[in-house]
Amino acid sequence: MEWTLISSFAAALFAIINPFGNLPIFISYTAGESKEVQRWLAVFIALTVLVFLVIFLISGSAILKFFGISLAAFRIAGGILLLLTGINMIRGQHNEQARELAAKAYTNHLQEAELVYRKILIPLGIPLFVGPGSISTVILYANEAKDFSTFSGLIGVIAAISTLVLIVLLIGNLIKRLLGQTGLDIATRIMGLLLTAIGVQFILSGLSDATLNFINPKVL
C-alpha cells in the first residue's frame, strides 16, 4: 500500500471539499429548518459526497479513455483547476460566492419539498462539495494507484472525508461559535494555499509526462 499517495490524496481532497469553508452556506440554507431536517440534510450531503466520488474513482479512467484524453493532459488541466480554486480560496472569493448563493435561498418561494431537494443537491451537494476540482482530483489519484490495496485506501479516504463532512455539518453551529467567521476564513485560506501547491505539483507532473521527463517534478 502506497501510504504517501494515500496521505497526499487525503490532504488534497480535504482541502478542495473544505467542509469548514462550506459550513457557513450550509448554516445559512438550513437556518429556518428544524434540527431534525438539518440532521437529514447533513446525512444526504455526506452520502452525496461518498457516492459520487466513489463512482468517479472507479470509472474515471474509463471516462478518460472514452473521450481520448491522455493522463498527462488531464493532470495539467486538473492541476490548473486546483491552482485556480486554491487562489480563489486564498483571496476569499470562494466565501463570497458561498454567501451569494446563501442569500438566494431566502428568496425562494417553491414548496418545502422542492426547497429541501434543492438544498441537498444544488449548490450544497453539487458543485460546492462535489465539484470539478474534487472530481478531477479523484480521477488523477485513481490513475496513480498501482495495486488494489492502495485503491482500497483511496476509497477509505473518501469514506473518512464523507464522515468528516457529516460530523462538521451536524455540529456546524457549535464550530461557527468556536471559530467565528474570522476563524473560518483563516482556515479556508490555509486550505487554499495547500490546494495551490498541490495544483502546481500536478501541472509539473503532467508536463513531465508530456515532455518525456524533460521537466522533472520531483522535489529536491
Stockholm file with secondary structure:
# STOCKHOLM 1.0

chainA/1-220         MEWTLISSFAAALFAIINPFGNLPIFISYTAGESKEVQRWLAVFIALTVLVFLVIFLISGSAILKFFGISLAAFRIAGGILLLLTGINMIRGQHNEQARELAAKAYTNHLQEAELVYRKILIPLGIPLFVGPGSISTVILYANEAKDFSTFSGLIGVIAAISTLVLIVLLIGNLIKRLLGQTGLDIATRIMGLLLTAIGVQFILSGLSDATLNFINPKVL
#=GR chainA/1-220 SS CCHHHHHHHHHHHHHHHCHHHHHHHHHHHHTTSCHHHHHHHHHHHHHHHHHHHHHHHHHHHHHHHHHTCCHHHHHHHHHHHHHHHHHHHHHTHHHHHHHHHHHHHTTCCSCHHHHHHHHHHTTIIIIIISSHHHHHHHHHHHHHCCSHHHHHHHHHHHHHHHHHHHHHHHTHHHHHHHHHHHHHHHHHHHHHHHHHHHHHHHHHHHHHHHTTTSSCCCCC
#=GC SS_cons         CCHHHHHHHHHHHHHHHCHHHHHHHHHHHHTTSCHHHHHHHHHHHHHHHHHHHHHHHHHHHHHHHHHTCCHHHHHHHHHHHHHHHHHHHHHTHHHHHHHHHHHHHTTCCSCHHHHHHHHHHTTIIIIIISSHHHHHHHHHHHHHCCSHHHHHHHHHHHHHHHHHHHHHHHTHHHHHHHHHHHHHHHHHHHHHHHHHHHHHHHHHHHHHHHTTTSSCCCCC
//
